[in-house]
Amino acid sequence: MKINKKQVCQADLRQRILTLDIEPGSVLDETVLSQQYELSRTPLREVFQRLAGEGYLTLEENRGAKVSSMDIASMRNFFQSAPLIYAAVGRLAAENALPHQVTALKSAQRSFRQAGESGDVFGMAMFNHSFHHIVGEMAGNAYLTPSLNRLLIDHTRMGQLFYNPKNDREQQLIWTACDQHDRMIEAIEKGEPAIVVDLTLEHWALSRDRMEKYVKPDPLPTDLDMDLSEGKKHAL
């Protein structure tokens, strides 16, 4: 089977953006990418246009393609909109899910759990992305789907932090999220939209604080803090 270089390039750029291999706001170098993916400028720009339509890139006249940023305005919109969109999508998924979609969701969840058991941070972020993307397909709403897919880009990029635990408590949060996925699948399969909505909001709340920490990390110590600390040492 002949390899479609455009599809390979498109899929690889998606993954590199989601895993932060290419940082938010980065300008893509057409010359470098043309050589890397063995594509001429025209098909490469077609890939850029497709990714821009999906929300991965922004195209600026005379400035080329840039990875979608994660600035203050976009993060504010993300945290404001996410629970509403996720809840609406979850409700519709429970009402409209097809058997083959449930099977695909269970497969994504198995991969998600396996990635967690092996400590694969990128794997967990990507399979979580797949899980919620499939839920969006179940919902089958032409208005909500583009919004969900755009949310998932930033959710997955920030999710690298959530799936990289620093202590036992943070590790337990991951297993709680994993268990919530299982309960969501069960509720979707039984056609229980109210339960799916409740679980979706619980799931969102679980990861929200950790994602906010990505945007607003703990401040570095100030000179005053260090002076006070030194003063306490001398007092002892």
Number of C-alpha atoms within 10 A of each C-alpha: 3 4 7 8 14 17 11 13 21 17 13 13 20 18 15 13 21 26 21 15 11 16 17 19 15 14 17 16 11 17 12 10 16 17 11 10 15 13 17 13 14 10 14 21 18 13 19 25 17 14 20 17 14 16 19 24 25 19 18 9 6 6 9 15 23 20 22 22 17 17 11 10 9 13 15 11 11 17 16 11 14 19 19 12 15 23 20 20 27 28 23 22 30 26 17 19 21 15 11 10 17 19 13 15 22 17 14 20 22 15 19 23 22 15 19 21 11 10 15 15 18 22 20 28 26 21 21 24 21 21 21 20 17 19 27 25 18 26 22 16 15 10 8 15 19 15 17 20 18 16 19 23 20 22 21 24 24 24 26 21 18 24 23 18 16 10 8 9 9 15 16 12 17 21 14 14 18 20 15 18 23 16 16 24 22 17 19 26 19 12 18 17 22 15 17 26 24 15 19 23 16 15 20 17 12 17 19 19 12 19 21 13 13 16 13 10 10 8 6 7 8 8 9 9 11 11 11 11 12 11 11 10 9 8 7 5
